[in-house]
Amino acid sequence: MGALSSLRAAVLRSQLLRFALVGCVGFVTDAGLTLLLHSKAGLGEALSRLLGFIGAATVTWWLNHQFTFQVEGSASSWLRYVVITSAGAAINIACYLGVVHVLGTQPLDLLAGVAVGSIVAMGFNFWVSRRWVFVAR
């Protein structure tokens, strides 16, 4: 049981893993809000998606400053985070389109595009978040 406890402690100390876990919460928040706003509130696809993204960015910003980086948050760090995650989303989509262009549009090709885009964008978002958003002042 000691080895399992040590592994658990190491995982919880890993900022990158905590960042990835927060990203999973963000995905669920984003998808849930987008679907809820579209199907229940009757908003259009684009507006639902935009509001879902802003909601998810707010949730992940708060979780990241509390859980991942453990620094104080402010309105200016929230704005920096939203801008940075928007850039990360653009990187994600660009990587996805690049992979699909090279591999094709079969289901596994699309899945590969989503995976590559997500990993590259997460790496970018983690790096800039750690360097410019969640910096102890």
N, C-alpha and C positions, 0 to 999 in steps of 0.2 A: 504494500500500500504506500510505502514511502516514495517509491519511484513514480507512482501515479500522482501523488501530491506534488512532487518536484516538477513533473511535466506540466501539470495544471498551473503551477506558479510561473513557470517559464513562459507558457502561452499567454497568461494574463499580463506579463511584463512586456510582451512583444507589441510595440506600437503598430507595426504594420498589420499584424493579425487583428488587433482591436479596431484599426481603421477599416479593415475588410469586413469585420462583423457589423460595424456601424453602417457600412455601405449596404449590407444586406437589409438592415432595418430601413435604410433610405429607399431601397428598391421597393420594398413592400409598401411603404408610405406613399411613394410616388405613384405606383400602379394602383393602389387602393383609392387614393384621392382622384386620380384621373378617371377611373371607372365610375366612382361615386358621383363626381361632378357632372360627368357626361350622361350617365343613365338616370340618376335621381334628380339632379338639379337642372337637367336639360341644357347644359352649356355645350357649345360647339367643341369639336375635337381639339382644335388648336388652343383655345382658352382653357379647356380642362387640363390639357397637357402642361401648359405654362403654369397654371396654379398648382398642379400636382408637383411639378419640379420645384417651385418656390417653397411649398410646404415641406417637401422632402429635404431640400437644402437647409431649411431652418432646423428641422429635427436633427439632421446629421451634424450641422454646425454645433448645436447644443451638446449632443452626445460626444462629439469629438473633443470639445473643450473640457467637458466633465470627465470623460472616461479614457479617451485615447491619449490626449496631450496634457490634461490636467492643469490648464492655465485659465486665467480669467478671460471671459468673453466680453465683447463690447459691440455696439452697433457698427462701428467701423470694421471690426474683424468679421462680423456677419456679412457686410457688403463685400469685403475682399473675398470671402469664402464663396459667396454666390457667383461673383465674377469668375473666380478660378474654376469652380465646378462647371460653369457654363463653357469655359475653354476646354475642360476635360470632356464634356459632352460632345463638343465639336471634334475633338481628337478621337473619341470613341467612334463616332459616326464615320469619320474619314477612314479609320483603320478597317472598320466593317466593310465599307464600300470597296476599299482596296483589295481586301481578301476575296470578296465576292466577285470582283472583276477578274481576279486571277484564277480562282477555283471554279466558279460557276454558281448556280442558284439552286442546286439540289439541297434538300434539308440539312444534310451534314455540312455542306459548304456554308450555308447560312449560319449554322451553329458555330462553326469555326470562326466566322467573321465576328459574331457576337462575343465569343470568348476572347479573341485577340483584341478587339476594341475595348472590352471591359478591363482586361489586364493592363494594357498600355495606359488607358485613361486613369485607372486606379493608381498606377505607379506615378504618373504625372501629378495627379491630385494629392497624393500622399507627400511627394517631394515638396511641392509648392505650399501645401498646408503647413507642413512642418517648418518650412523656411520663412514664410511670409505671413501666415495667418495666426497660427498658434504658437507664438513666440513669447516666452516669459519676458515681461517688461520690467 
